[in-house]
Amino acid sequence: MSKKQAKRHDTDDSPPVSDNASKSTAAAARPASAGQGGVAADIDSLIRLARNKSAAARSELVATINDLFLGKHDVLSESERELMNDILRHLIHEVEMSVRRDLAERLAHHPHAPRDLIMALANDEIEVAHPILARSQVLHNLDLIEIIHHRTLEHQLAIAMRENVPEDVAEALVETGQGDVIAALLENSSAKISRTTMEYLVDQSKRIDRFHNPLVARPDLGPDLAKKMYWWVSAALRQHIVENFDVDPTDIDNTIESSVSQALAEVENYDPTKTKPFELADRLNEAQAITPQLLIQVLRQGEINLFEALLVKLTGIRLTLARRVLFEQGGEGLAVACKAIGIGQREFAMIFTLSRRAHPAAKPVSSDELAKALEFYARVEPATATAVVQRWKRDPNFLDSLRRLEPEAADADAKKPV
């Protein structure tokens, strides 16, 4: 650098300009073609405004930048764009808040705004960053995630309200753990939320009430997660009623389960699977022809599916639970079911022994196993067995919700079929 250049550099109050910017400045200073003359003049004007510290010049700078991007972006050369971006990178944080905010509002809608400038504005104070974070399509997903990790709650909220928030950005927002941010994301119907993230949020809504309404209102919640939410919310309501009012818990359970089942049936158009064994069990049940002797005969003939259907009809429990009761090791569940529906000890012994033979992987019942099962059967009171079966009849999601809300009962319930 010459002494003359050094002197000019020392006295000039403009920000430093990169080598690319210097080359572009020189290019802009050369005689321009007829099509490029206006652009070169705008670049010269931009440089002069950049060197002027007055508020009026700063406002004019914003207007000039806006004109260049909105009116002449397609005719700017690569070197001219580099020059303009370089100047803006050096100036943006020196410009007063109102000017930066105005620039952000103007550029938020522009798809060709320079990414470096958009990033600077997006990381600015929220008053400046908000329009960029909420609307600019120049920002990449990784840019948004980086801002989520390192900027303020207000920045996260602005991103949560963007249109069509991508799944990875939504996941980053949820990972903040900020209730306001997550609620805003859930209320944004255009946001894309992955199945895994949605499952996590449904679980979190057990303790965060504000997630309830926006979750159930989302079209992408899915019927299975909606069902899960219905049940545990109902369980929470049940707990509140039981703790604060003198009512029979069984009556409350019946009312809640009936109401929720009806609501879910309407939502899901639920239609139970119909099979021949269940059709036959229905007819036998209507004729009151299901007896302990019939159960033993069906098992002896190896008609396991029919036995399961008959057990479901007699007890009212679910098919999956009936299968577990039938084949579980030890026979405790089968003993409870038999005691609840009035099957005597001798018939229970036969059913238990035959059920072991019906399981392809089971070993024959030893005399010791049979003795233990009969001892357990004898100790179970009919009223207790009836109460246990009544609980088994509850929807598994409801039972799971009750256990989460009743820790003291969890250990006891863990020993029962689910």
Secondary structure, 3 states (H helix, E strand, C coil): CCHHHHHHHHHCCCCCCCHHHHHHHHHHHCCCCCCCHHHHHHHHHHHHHHHCCCHHHHHHHHHHHHHHHHHHHHHCCHHHHHHHHHHHHHHCCCCCHHHHHHHHHHHCCCCCCCHHHHHHHHCCCHHHHHHHHHHCCCCCHHHHHHHHHHCCHHHHHHHHCCCCCCHHHHHHHHHCCCHHHHHHHHHCCCCCCCHHHHHHHHHHCCCCHHHHHHHHHCCCCCHHHHHHHHHHHHHHHHHHHHHHCCCCHHHHHHHHHHHHHHHHHHHHCCCCCCCHHHHHHHHHHHCCCCCHHHHHHHHHCCCHHHHHHHHHHHHCCCHHHHHHHHHCCCCHHHHHHHHHCCCCHHHHHHHHHHHHHHCCCCCCCCHHHHHHHHHHHHHCCHHHHHHHHHHHCCCHHHHHHHHHHCHHHHHHHCCCCC
